[in-house]
């Protein structure tokens, strides 16, 4: 840390010393150039319908990226447990946290609640408008100071985000130079963690409402009992108020809500209004790459995965025509096709129908015929990944799902999670406990 401070954390103090004016000017020039960035618009999806379909990625200097890599681990040490200063339901850019962890915890909250009669859940998928570009550096500095981040690092980050020079480049066209003092450049090494620190105070105060975050992907889960939605609506209003005080803008047009209700006798559910705008209720919504539907079935997700895998099978067949060795083709399969088949497999596989599982296995068999060797089955891939994911959670006492893996007094087995519905029984945590009890060596190694 002392080396970093000697480099630039106390830059302004060093340049105001008795150093020669030429050296000061050289240092200032290097510092200004290191903060310069070129903004390149990158499409978010294949078909572009408007400017919001582009992501403004900042290309910064190699010197600045290298220095960010030096600062990042030190910044993480001040925000890592114990004690955990970061919101436990923030899953982005943290050790032993993944997209699957965020989805599985959300489903655990929902399904455990729906085990009780007369209950339902409302899931609000919040969308922000240019979230990273709205960070206020001074406000971020105050937030980091409250989290006991050393003052030199806070001041350096504020300086890093202030008076940044940038240009937009589209093909051979370059815009005029602009000076920006708001936001954290997308594409920078520190930006994801800085946004997590900026939104750390955005949490739910009510036990029946869970606020799950993965960077700027924010989801409010209202666990409704006896038709009382007051806590859920109050937390939604608190989110709107928090955003207005922290310079974040809710995109109510892209914000959507899914209602999961398995009650036999239901009544029309009144819509939720945010900033005087009614939120659209949909049958399903994409959540961190996985489709969450109102019936919590996985057929849409599996269909999408199978289609992507079959499209990539074309390239595997082409490689065989060029007489690529079976070993090389297997490596290609593992990296390009198997990675698609196992995308969030710990979330949906246990709850998938037998028909859907066979559809995925047929893709594996087709690859076996092309390569000419045996490949791991979908079931084996699910088992190994579930045991690995469960082991990470058991080893991390700060993980929000850690308490669900409770050892029996004998210490040889885990306490089974009580479930009343098939949806809950076939979700990640009950299934993982069952697999660990069937594989005591895996549970012991965890």
TAPERA-V925790 format. One record per residue. N is the residue number from 0. PSI is psi in whole degrees, -180 to 180 (NA if undefined). OMEGA is omega in whole degrees, -180 to 180 (none if undefined). Layout:
# TAPERA-V925790
n->N psi->PSI omega->OMEGA
n->N psi->PSI omega->OMEGA
This chain:
# TAPERA-V925790
n->0 psi->-35 omega->180
n->1 psi->-36 omega->180
n->2 psi->-41 omega->179
n->3 psi->-44 omega->179
n->4 psi->-38 omega->180
n->5 psi->-26 omega->-178
n->6 psi->-64 omega->-174
n->7 psi->-10 omega->-176
n->8 psi->-35 omega->177
n->9 psi->42 omega->-174
n->10 psi->-46 omega->-176
n->11 psi->-35 omega->179
n->12 psi->-39 omega->-178
n->13 psi->-40 omega->-178
n->14 psi->-18 omega->178
n->15 psi->4 omega->180
n->16 psi->-162 omega->-175
n->17 psi->17 omega->178
n->18 psi->158 omega->-179
n->19 psi->153 omega->-178
n->20 psi->-34 omega->-180
n->21 psi->-40 omega->179
n->22 psi->-39 omega->178
n->23 psi->-46 omega->180
n->24 psi->-39 omega->178
n->25 psi->-44 omega->180
n->26 psi->-41 omega->179
n->27 psi->-41 omega->180
n->28 psi->-44 omega->178
n->29 psi->-40 omega->-179
n->30 psi->-43 omega->180
n->31 psi->-44 omega->-180
n->32 psi->-35 omega->-179
n->33 psi->-23 omega->179
n->34 psi->-3 omega->179
n->35 psi->142 omega->179
n->36 psi->152 omega->175
n->37 psi->126 omega->-178
n->38 psi->123 omega->179
n->39 psi->120 omega->178
n->40 psi->122 omega->-180
n->41 psi->126 omega->-179
n->42 psi->137 omega->177
n->43 psi->-26 omega->-178
n->44 psi->165 omega->-175
n->45 psi->-42 omega->-177
n->46 psi->121 omega->-177
n->47 psi->126 omega->179
n->48 psi->-12 omega->-180
n->49 psi->176 omega->-178
n->50 psi->-29 omega->-180
n->51 psi->-9 omega->178
n->52 psi->4 omega->176
n->53 psi->146 omega->174
n->54 psi->121 omega->-179
n->55 psi->99 omega->-179
n->56 psi->131 omega->-177
n->57 psi->127 omega->174
n->58 psi->108 omega->-178
n->59 psi->174 omega->-177
n->60 psi->155 omega->179
n->61 psi->-35 omega->180
n->62 psi->-45 omega->-179
n->63 psi->-41 omega->178
n->64 psi->-39 omega->179
n->65 psi->-41 omega->180
n->66 psi->-36 omega->177
n->67 psi->-37 omega->178
n->68 psi->-28 omega->176
n->69 psi->-39 omega->-177
n->70 psi->-35 omega->-173
n->71 psi->-52 omega->-179
n->72 psi->-34 omega->178
n->73 psi->-39 omega->178
n->74 psi->-37 omega->179
n->75 psi->-33 omega->-178
n->76 psi->-29 omega->-179
n->77 psi->-11 omega->-180
n->78 psi->10 omega->-179
n->79 psi->155 omega->177
n->80 psi->164 omega->-7
n->81 psi->160 omega->-17
n->82 psi->160 omega->-176
n->83 psi->102 omega->178
n->84 psi->-21 omega->-179
n->85 psi->148 omega->177
n->86 psi->125 omega->-179
n->87 psi->-20 omega->179
n->88 psi->16 omega->169
n->89 psi->113 omega->-171
n->90 psi->-4 omega->-174
n->91 psi->139 omega->171
n->92 psi->39 omega->178
n->93 psi->150 omega->179
n->94 psi->142 omega->179
n->95 psi->29 omega->175
n->96 psi->145 omega->-179
n->97 psi->175 omega->175
n->98 psi->-42 omega->180
n->99 psi->-38 omega->179
n->100 psi->-43 omega->-179
n->101 psi->-45 omega->-179
n->102 psi->-44 omega->-178
n->103 psi->-38 omega->178
n->104 psi->-40 omega->178
n->105 psi->-46 omega->180
n->106 psi->-36 omega->179
n->107 psi->-44 omega->177
n->108 psi->-45 omega->-176
n->109 psi->-52 omega->-173
n->110 psi->-36 omega->176
n->111 psi->-37 omega->178
n->112 psi->-40 omega->-177
n->113 psi->-10 omega->174
n->114 psi->-25 omega->179
n->115 psi->142 omega->-179
n->116 psi->152 omega->177
n->117 psi->26 omega->-178
n->118 psi->159 omega->171
n->119 psi->172 omega->-176
n->120 psi->142 omega->174
n->121 psi->127 omega->-176
n->122 psi->116 omega->-179
n->123 psi->115 omega->179
n->124 psi->105 omega->-172
n->125 psi->139 omega->177
n->126 psi->130 omega->177
n->127 psi->151 omega->176
n->128 psi->113 omega->177
n->129 psi->58 omega->-172
n->130 psi->-48 omega->-176
n->131 psi->-29 omega->-175
n->132 psi->0 omega->-177
n->133 psi->5 omega->-180
n->134 psi->134 omega->175
n->135 psi->116 omega->-175
n->136 psi->-42 omega->-179
n->137 psi->-40 omega->179
n->138 psi->-38 omega->176
n->139 psi->-40 omega->179
n->140 psi->-42 omega->178
n->141 psi->-41 omega->-180
n->142 psi->-41 omega->-180
n->143 psi->-35 omega->177
n->144 psi->-39 omega->178
n->145 psi->-20 omega->178
n->146 psi->15 omega->175
n->147 psi->27 omega->171
n->148 psi->131 omega->-178
n->149 psi->144 omega->-176
n->150 psi->-40 omega->179
n->151 psi->-39 omega->179
n->152 psi->-41 omega->179
n->153 psi->-45 omega->-178
n->154 psi->-37 omega->179
n->155 psi->-42 omega->180
n->156 psi->-40 omega->177
n->157 psi->-43 omega->178
n->158 psi->-37 omega->-180
n->159 psi->-35 omega->-177
n->160 psi->-7 omega->-175
n->161 psi->142 omega->177
n->162 psi->46 omega->176
n->163 psi->134 omega->177
n->164 psi->134 omega->179
n->165 psi->155 omega->176
n->166 psi->152 omega->176
n->167 psi->130 omega->180
n->168 psi->125 omega->178
n->169 psi->103 omega->-175
n->170 psi->-124 omega->178
n->171 psi->-1 omega->-178
n->172 psi->137 omega->-179
n->173 psi->135 omega->-179
n->174 psi->175 omega->175
n->175 psi->158 omega->179
n->176 psi->132 omega->178
n->177 psi->150 omega->175
n->178 psi->127 omega->-175
n->179 psi->136 omega->178
n->180 psi->19 omega->179
n->181 psi->141 omega->176
n->182 psi->167 omega->176
n->183 psi->124 omega->-172
n->184 psi->128 omega->174
n->185 psi->129 omega->-176
n->186 psi->-13 omega->176
n->187 psi->155 omega->-177
n->188 psi->-40 omega->-175
n->189 psi->-19 omega->-171
n->190 psi->-47 omega->-179
n->191 psi->-45 omega->-180
n->192 psi->-38 omega->179
n->193 psi->-38 omega->179
n->194 psi->-37 omega->177
n->195 psi->-39 omega->177
n->196 psi->-37 omega->-178
n->197 psi->-37 omega->-177
n->198 psi->11 omega->-175
n->199 psi->-33 omega->-178
n->200 psi->-5 omega->179
n->201 psi->93 omega->-178
n->202 psi->169 omega->177
n->203 psi->140 omega->180
n->204 psi->-15 omega->-176
n->205 psi->139 omega->-176
n->206 psi->-29 omega->-177
n->207 psi->3 omega->180
n->208 psi->124 omega->180
n->209 psi->132 omega->179
n->210 psi->106 omega->-176
n->211 psi->132 omega->-177
n->212 psi->139 omega->169
n->213 psi->90 omega->-171
n->214 psi->-121 omega->-179
n->215 psi->2 omega->174
n->216 psi->105 omega->-176
n->217 psi->135 omega->-178
n->218 psi->128 omega->176
n->219 psi->125 omega->-180
n->220 psi->115 omega->177
n->221 psi->117 omega->179
n->222 psi->99 omega->-169
n->223 psi->131 omega->176
n->224 psi->138 omega->178
n->225 psi->28 omega->177
n->226 psi->8 omega->-178
n->227 psi->107 omega->-179
n->228 psi->12 omega->-174
n->229 psi->-43 omega->-179
n->230 psi->-42 omega->180
n->231 psi->-46 omega->-180
n->232 psi->-34 omega->179
n->233 psi->-42 omega->179
n->234 psi->-34 omega->176
n->235 psi->-41 omega->177
n->236 psi->-35 omega->177
n->237 psi->-37 omega->178
n->238 psi->-43 omega->178
n->239 psi->-44 omega->180
n->240 psi->-42 omega->179
n->241 psi->-42 omega->180
n->242 psi->-41 omega->-179
n->243 psi->-30 omega->179
n->244 psi->-12 omega->-177
n->245 psi->18 omega->172
n->246 psi->25 omega->174
n->247 psi->141 omega->-176
n->248 psi->124 omega->176
n->249 psi->132 omega->175
n->250 psi->90 omega->-176
n->251 psi->-20 omega->179
n->252 psi->-32 omega->-180
n->253 psi->-9 omega->176
n->254 psi->133 omega->-176
n->255 psi->163 omega->-178
n->256 psi->137 omega->176
n->257 psi->132 omega->179
n->258 psi->122 omega->177
n->259 psi->110 omega->-174
n->260 psi->110 omega->-180
n->261 psi->14 omega->179
n->262 psi->147 omega->-180
n->263 psi->-40 omega->-179
n->264 psi->111 omega->-177
n->265 psi->161 omega->177
n->266 psi->156 omega->178
n->267 psi->133 omega->-178
n->268 psi->123 omega->-179
n->269 psi->143 omega->-178
n->270 psi->161 omega->177
n->271 psi->136 omega->179
n->272 psi->131 omega->174
n->273 psi->124 omega->-178
n->274 psi->43 omega->178
n->275 psi->20 omega->178
n->276 psi->124 omega->178
n->277 psi->135 omega->-180
n->278 psi->136 omega->-178
n->279 psi->131 omega->173
n->280 psi->129 omega->-177
n->281 psi->161 omega->179
n->282 psi->-29 omega->-180
n->283 psi->160 omega->-179
n->284 psi->145 omega->177
n->285 psi->125 omega->-180
n->286 psi->104 omega->179
n->287 psi->40 omega->176
n->288 psi->-5 omega->180
n->289 psi->137 omega->-179
n->290 psi->120 omega->177
n->291 psi->115 omega->-179
n->292 psi->165 omega->-177
n->293 psi->-19 omega->176
n->294 psi->2 omega->179
n->295 psi->38 omega->174
n->296 psi->155 omega->-171
n->297 psi->8 omega->-179
n->298 psi->-43 omega->178
n->299 psi->-42 omega->180
n->300 psi->-45 omega->-178
n->301 psi->-37 omega->177
n->302 psi->-42 omega->178
n->303 psi->-44 omega->-180
n->304 psi->-45 omega->-179
n->305 psi->-40 omega->180
n->306 psi->-44 omega->179
n->307 psi->-42 omega->-179
n->308 psi->-41 omega->180
n->309 psi->-36 omega->177
n->310 psi->-37 omega->-179
n->311 psi->-16 omega->175
n->312 psi->-27 omega->179
n->313 psi->-44 omega->-178
n->314 psi->-34 omega->177
n->315 psi->-41 omega->178
n->316 psi->-36 omega->178
n->317 psi->-37 omega->179
n->318 psi->-34 omega->179
n->319 psi->-34 omega->179
n->320 psi->-25 omega->179
n->321 psi->15 omega->174
n->322 psi->39 omega->175
n->323 psi->146 omega->-177
n->324 psi->150 omega->178
n->325 psi->-36 omega->179
n->326 psi->-44 omega->179
n->327 psi->-39 omega->179
n->328 psi->-34 omega->178
n->329 psi->-39 omega->176
n->330 psi->-42 omega->177
n->331 psi->-44 omega->179
n->332 psi->-46 omega->-178
n->333 psi->-43 omega->-175
n->334 psi->-35 omega->-170
n->335 psi->-36 omega->-175
n->336 psi->-49 omega->-179
n->337 psi->-33 omega->179
n->338 psi->-31 omega->177
n->339 psi->-44 omega->-179
n->340 psi->-29 omega->-178
n->341 psi->12 omega->179
n->342 psi->114 omega->-178
n->343 psi->36 omega->-177
n->344 psi->-28 omega->179
n->345 psi->-18 omega->-179
n->346 psi->-47 omega->-166
n->347 psi->-18 omega->-170
n->348 psi->-46 omega->-177
n->349 psi->-30 omega->-180
n->350 psi->2 omega->-179
n->351 psi->154 omega->177
n->352 psi->161 omega->178
n->353 psi->-37 omega->179
n->354 psi->-45 omega->-179
n->355 psi->-37 omega->178
n->356 psi->-40 omega->179
n->357 psi->-35 omega->178
n->358 psi->-41 omega->178
n->359 psi->-39 omega->-179
n->360 psi->-30 omega->178
n->361 psi->-32 omega->176
n->362 psi->-41 omega->179
n->363 psi->-43 omega->180
n->364 psi->-38 omega->177
n->365 psi->-41 omega->179
n->366 psi->-37 omega->178
n->367 psi->-41 omega->-180
n->368 psi->-37 omega->180
n->369 psi->-46 omega->-176
n->370 psi->-37 omega->-178
n->371 psi->26 omega->177
n->372 psi->165 omega->-179
n->373 psi->140 omega->-179
n->374 psi->155 omega->178
n->375 psi->137 omega->179
n->376 psi->163 omega->178
n->377 psi->-39 omega->179
n->378 psi->-44 omega->180
n->379 psi->-39 omega->178
n->380 psi->-41 omega->178
n->381 psi->-45 omega->-178
n->382 psi->-48 omega->-178
n->383 psi->-41 omega->-179
n->384 psi->-35 omega->178
n->385 psi->-44 omega->178
n->386 psi->-39 omega->179
n->387 psi->-44 omega->180
n->388 psi->-42 omega->179
n->389 psi->-39 omega->178
n->390 psi->-40 omega->178
n->391 psi->-41 omega->-178
n->392 psi->-41 omega->179
n->393 psi->-37 omega->-178
n->394 psi->-12 omega->-177
n->395 psi->100 omega->-177
n->396 psi->-16 omega->-180
n->397 psi->-4 omega->179
n->398 psi->136 omega->-178
n->399 psi->-19 omega->179
n->400 psi->4 omega->-176
n->401 psi->-41 omega->-176
n->402 psi->-16 omega->-180
n->403 psi->-17 omega->176
n->404 psi->85 omega->-174
n->405 psi->122 omega->-179
n->406 psi->144 omega->173
n->407 psi->163 omega->-179
n->408 psi->-31 omega->179
n->409 psi->-25 omega->-179
n->410 psi->-1 omega->-178
n->411 psi->-20 omega->-178
n->412 psi->165 omega->177
n->413 psi->150 omega->178
n->414 psi->126 omega->-180
n->415 psi->143 omega->178
n->416 psi->126 omega->-178
n->417 psi->129 omega->179
n->418 psi->148 omega->179
n->419 psi->-16 omega->-179
n->420 psi->155 omega->179
n->421 psi->-33 omega->178
n->422 psi->-45 omega->-179
n->423 psi->-42 omega->-179
n->424 psi->-36 omega->-177
n->425 psi->14 omega->176
n->426 psi->178 omega->-169
n->427 psi->-54 omega->-170
n->428 psi->-48 omega->175
n->429 psi->-38 omega->179
n->430 psi->-40 omega->180
n->431 psi->-40 omega->177
n->432 psi->-43 omega->178
n->433 psi->-42 omega->179
n->434 psi->-38 omega->179
n->435 psi->-37 omega->178
n->436 psi->-29 omega->176
n->437 psi->-21 omega->180
n->438 psi->76 omega->-175
n->439 psi->-30 omega->178
n->440 psi->-40 omega->178
n->441 psi->-41 omega->179
n->442 psi->-38 omega->-179
n->443 psi->-40 omega->179
n->444 psi->-27 omega->178
n->445 psi->NA omega->none
